[in-house]
Amino acid sequence: MKKHFLTTAAASAALLLVAACGSKTPEEQLRDNLAAGEYTKAEKLLDSLIAGAGDDFQKALGYIQKKDSLYKLRSDFRRTKDEMIAYVERYYGDSALVKVNGWIKDGTLEYRVIDGDTLFFRNAAPNVFRVDKEAIARASVGDDGGRSQDSVLNANLPEILAAPSGQIAAPKKMKVRHHITVKADAVPAGDTLRVWIPMPRPDVARQTDVQLLGSSDSVTVSPLEYGHYSAYMERVAEAGKPTEFYVDYQYTCWGQHFDLEGVEIAPYDTTSAVYKQYTAVRAPHLLQSESMRKLAAEIVGDETHPYLKLRKIFDYVKQYPWASALNYSIIEDIPQYVLDNKKGDCGQVALLLINLARAAGIPARWQSGLMMHPGAWNMHDWAEVYYEGIGWTPVDVSFGRNQTLTNEGGAQFFDSGIDSYRMVANSDYSCGFYPPKKYPASDTVDFQAGEVETSDGNLFYDKWSWGLDIDYLD
């Protein structure tokens, strides 16, 4: 009976596809719809393609991912022009319309045309006052995260710098509850909610004494070979009730700094597995286009010392100001996005630095999770670079943009160091999950808030909330 139903559904879908596409293939029609910003037509076409796949879930999965991307685009691009004007009026008064039109024309205000309506990124207006110099002078609403933890960093970094180069130092012990609450009736009663919550990796030298203390439900912890390290749980949803999941863990985080000024560093063994893997092109995002390679060569110039090459790249990338970011999943090439839009959040500039470093022959990789500074915890991404004979060193170009630090190391500390308030869950980006997710993730690049899905599909962020409760034990 079920097989007959699916066959009938597939046949109906095929008829709809013929009607929708005419002489074009469904893929051609879909491409045309997306190029024209006809999202509703594209979604209907994707629904037909998904239904037409019948029992072939792998065939349907690509269409599901495209439909999810449209949902994420709609979630990010939902502000009207009137909302842009109202925000800008706070600082420009009657000149707001002229300013908004100018920022639309030069691309400062990010927008998409969706079903004939011009809709702006949800944080497009605040972002103007983070990236446009004249607007910044009017009223800065910049990256508060770059200043609110200054007092913590000004105390912590000298502790780390007092230790020998490369030695982990200034340990901070933390007990954490990471909780996710799925809204009441976000899914039908009786459906099984599947949840992945990030955990501190015990294979990172700067994280010691990692302990899983407890959880709301029975937990499966992912093997360490997974780039996204997680605790997995599941539970059946009940009607009219929110569903809360949590994990309690404890760990000690250490800071680290490498004093590489004037240090002789051996040439790379370009035949080594580390060098080959971490200077390689990798889709998505580490594509090392011809223009990216040319830019890397221009930045490093005639410099041959690996650390000084990296420092030039670090200083170049940190010129791009922080701005609230689109969902990474809807950006085709994140490093190029930073160059094109002249801004980027922590993960975006980290990927640009990694891409440029690899293009310049410096092994580099992704690292991410959470920043755990008292009163300023948040999601955060950074990088690591490899030096022959020294090993992997942390690099946080986003923190390198902070111009208000008053400690001895200042922001330059972060071109070869990291503070003691981090939680590393990810040793790579765009990885699989354990147990495997059936549907595309809410964030197909990073993993910080967590992930939730049901038997019918992924649950996006508007269906659940998350947070941290942190006890600082030292």
N, C-alpha and C positions, 0 to 999 in steps of 0.2 A: 504493500500500500504506500509506504513512504517513498519507495523508488518511483512508483507511478506519479506521485505528487511532484517530486523533483523534476521528472521528465516533462510533465505538463508545465511546470513553472519555467523550465528552460526553454520550452517551445514558445511560450508566451513572451518570454524575454527576447527571443530571436525575432519575433514579429515586431516588437517595439523597436528593436535596433534597426531593422530595415526601414521602418517608418521615420525614425529619427535621423538616420544617416543618408538616406537616398543613395546616390552613386558612390559616396565616400565610404571608406572603411571606418569602423567605430573608432579606431585609434586616430585617424585623420580628423574625424568630426570632433573628438574630444580635444585634440590639440587646437583646433580652430575655436572651440568654445572657450578654452582657457585663455588663449591669446586675446580674445575679445572681452574677457572678463565676465563671460556668461556662466557664472557659477551654478545657478539653479539648473540650467540646461545640462551642464557638465555632471552635476550630481545625479540627475535623473538618468543620464546615459550610463554613469557608473553603476547605479542601482541595477540597470538592465544587464550590464556586463557581469556583475556579481551573480545575479540570478541565473544568467546564462551559463555560468561555470558549473552549475549543478553540484555534484559531489566532489568535483575537483577543487579542493580548498586551495592548493598551491596556485592554481590558475587565478582563483578569486583574490588571493592575498595581495597581488600587485594593485588591483583595482581598489581594494579596501584601503590600502596605504594612500592611494591618491585621493580617495574620498576623505580620509582622515586629515590629509594635508589641507584640503579646502576648509574643513571644520576649524583647523588651527589658524588658517588665514582669516576666516571670518571672526574668530575670537580675538585676534590681534588687531585687525583693521575694522574698527566699529565706531570711531568718532566722526562726527560731522564737521563741516566747515564752520558752522555756527559755534560749535564747541571750541574750535581752534581760536576763533575771534574772541570769544568770551574770556578765554584764558589769557590771551595776549593783551587784552584791554587792561588788565591789572597793571601792566607796566608801560603800555604805549597809548592808553586812552583812545582818542578818536583816530589815531594813526594805525590802529590795529589791523584794519582791513588791508591797507596798503602793505603793511609788513607781512601779513599772512600770504597775500598774493605773491609777494617777492620770494618768500620762503618756499612756496609751492613751485614757483618757476625754477628756482635753483636747486630744488631737491632736498632742501634742509628739512622740510616737513614731509615725512614719508607717508605715501598714500597708495591706494589701489582703486581702480575703477571696478566695482563689483555690481553686476546686474544694472549697469547704467548710473550707479551712484558713486560719487567720489567719497571714499571713506578713508580716514586717517588712522595711523597706528595709535593704539590706546594711550601711549605715552609720548606721542609726537610733539605736543606743545611743550611739556617740561623739558624734553630733549633739546629743543631750540636753545634754551637758557643754560645748557651744558656745553654746547658746541659752537654757537655763534658769538664771536667776541663782543660785538656791540650789545647783544642781548645779555650776555654774562655781566657786562658792566652795569646794566640796568638792575638786574636782580639775579644773583646766582642761586640756583637750586640744584647744584652739582651733586656729586657722589658723596652723600653724607657718610657712607661707609668708609671713605678715605680719611675722615677726620674724627669720627666718633670713637674710634679705637686708638687714637694717637697717644693718649696717656698710658694705655696698656703697652703699646709698642715702645714708647720712650723709656719705660721701665724694663721691658723684657729684652730689647736688643742689646743693651750694654752687658747684660748677664751672659748672653750668647757670645758676644765679641770677646769676653774675658777668657773664654775657653780656647784651647789650641785649635788651629785651623782644621776644619773638617770634623771635629769632635761634637757629638750631640751633647746638648747642654740645656740648663734651665728647665727641668722637667715640670710639667703641669698635669696633675692628675684630675680626671673628670669623670663624673658619673652622669649618664645621659639617658633620658627617656625620649625616644623618637616616636611620635604618635601620628596616626592617620585616622581620620574620621570620615566615613562615607555617609553622605546625607541620607536621611530617611527617604525611602521609596525612590532612591536613585536607580534602583534595579528592582525587578519584580521579586516579590517574596518567594523564597525557595530557591532562588538562583545562588550559585556559589561565587562569592567574592574571592579573588586571588590577589594577594598583596606581596610586593617586594619592598623591603625597607633597607636602605644602605647601612653598612656596618664598617667599623674601622678594620682595615686590613692588618693582620698580624705579620705579614711578610714585608712590611715597611720598617726599616731600621729606626725611624723616628717615632714609631708607635710601639710601645711595649706594654706588657701585662694586660693584654686585651682579654676581657671576660664578658661573656653573655650572661647577664644576671637573671633575666626573667623575660616573660613575654605574655601577651594576652592569649595566645593560642600556641599550639604545637608548632615548633620552628624547624625548618630545614635551612641550614647555612650552606651557601654555595662553596664549591671547591675553589682553592686559591688560583687555579689556572684561569678562572673567569675574570675578565677585566673589570666587571661590575661586581663588587663583593656585597652580598645581600643576605638578609634573613627573610625567608618565604613563609607565609601563613595563608590559611584559607578558612572561610566560615560561610555558612548559609545565611543569607539576608532574611530579616524578619520584617513583616509589614509594619509601617508606621514608626520604625525605630532606626536611629542612626547606628552604624556599626563602627566601633572603635577598635583599632589594632594598635599595639605598641610593642616595642622591644626596649629593654633596659640593658645598657652595657656600661662598662667601665674600662678606662684605658689611661695610659700616661703618654702625653705628647711631649716631644723634645724639639728644641730649636737647633739650628745648625747653620754655620757659616764657613765658607772656604775663602781664606785670604789668598787670592791668586795674583795679586799685584806683584809683578817682577819674578814670578815663579816660572822656572823652566818647565815647559810641558812637552812631552815627547810627541813626535809626529804620529798621526793615526795609523794603525794597521788597517788599511783599507780592505784587506781580505778577511777580516774578522767578522763573525756572525753579528756582533753588536753593531759594527759600523754599517754593514750592508742593510740590516733591518731598519736602523733608525736614521738612515739618510735616504731611504727609499721613498718613491712616490707611493701614495696610498689614497685611494678614493674612499669616502668623500673627504674633501677639504685639504688634503696635503698633496696637491696635484703638481706643484712645481712647474707651472706654465713657463713658457719662454720669457714672458714679461716679468714673472716672479724671479726667475733666475737672473735676469738682467738687473733687476732692482737689488737683489742680494749682492751681486758683484759691485754695483755702484756704492752700496753702503759700506762694504768692508774694504774696498779699494785695494791697495797693495799690502794691507796687513796680513801677516801669516800666523801670528801667535793666536792659538784657538780661543783663549779667553778674551783677548782684546778684540778679536773678530765678533765674538758673541756680545761683548759690551757695546760695540758699535750698533749691532742689531737691536739690542735692548734699548739704547738711547734713541734710536730711530722710532721704534714701535711705541715707546711711552709718550711720544708727542700726540698720539691720537687720544682725545679725551674720552672719559667714561660716559656712556649713555645707556639708558634702559634698552634692552635688546628684544628683538623679535624672537619667537620660539625658534631655536636652532634648527628644528626639523624642516622649516620652510625656507631655509637659506641654502642655495645650491653649493656655494663655495664661500665659506666663512672668511678666510683670509682676504679674498678678493673683495668681499663685501666691506671689510674695514677700509681697504684702500679706496674703494669707490665712494663710500659714505663719510670717510674721514672721522670715524668714531668707532667705538667698540666697548663692550663690557669685558669682564675678566676673561671669560673663555674665548671670546672672539680675538682679543689681542694675544692671548696665549697661543692660539692656533696660528696666527700670523707670525709670531716669533718662531714657533717650531718649524713652520714652512720655510721661512727665510734661513733659519739655521741649517736645516737639511740641504737647502739649495746652495749654501756656502760650505758644505762639507763637514758640518758639525752635527754629530748624532744628537737628536732631541726627541723627547716624548712627552705625552700628556700625563698630568696627574690632577685629580680633583676630588671634591667632597664638600666639606663644610669649613667655614672659618668660625672659630668658637670663642672669639674675644668677648669678655664679659660686657653685656649690654649691647653687643653688636654682632651677634651670631647671624650667619647668612650662608647661602650657597656660594661656593667659590671654586675657581679653576686656576691652575698655574702650570708650570712646565718643569722638566728636568733636562739638563744637557750632560753629555758624557765627555770627559777629558781622559786621554790615554794616561795610565799610571795613577790617576786620581779617582776615577769612577764617576758615578752620577751625582750631580750637584743641583740643588733646587734653584729655580729662577721664577720669580713672581713679578712679571712686568707690570701688572695692574697695580700692585702696591708700590712699584717703582715710580708711579705717577704722582705719589703723595708728596707735595711740596711743603707740608706744614710740620713734618717731623723735626724734632730738635735734638734727638739723640746723636751720639758720636757717629754712627754708621749712616744715618739719614736714609733716604729712599734708595740710594745706591747699594745699600746692604743687600737688596733683593735681587741684584744681578748674579749673586752666588750664595744666597742664603734664604732662610725662612724662619719665621717666628715660631713660638711654642704653642700656638693656639690654632691647631688645624685638626681635621679629621679626614684622613685619606681613605676613601672607599673605592676609588677608580684608578687603575693603573693604565687605562687606555680609554678611548672614546668609541662610541657606536659599536658596543659589544653585545653579545647575547646574554640572556639571563638563565639562572638555574633555580628551580626547574624552568624549562623554556617557556617564554611567553608565546601564546598562540597568535596574538594580534600585535600590530605595530605599537610601539611605546608612545606615551605622551611626549617624551623627549627622546628622539632617536639618536641623539649625540651624547648627552650627559645623563647622569643618574644621581640625584641629590635629594629631592623631596620624597621620592618613592614612585612606585608604579602600581596601578590597580586595573584589573580587568575582570570580566565575567564570561559566561559561556557564549554571550552574543557579541562581545567586542571589548575594545579598550575603554576604560573610563577616564575621560579627560579631567583636567584640574577643576573645572566648574562643578563637578559632581562630588568632590571631596576636599578636605582641608588637611593641613599637616602643621606640625610644630615640634619644638624641642624644649625640654625642661633640663637645665644643666646645673649640676652641683659641682662647684670648684672645691676639690678636697685638699689642695695645697695652698 
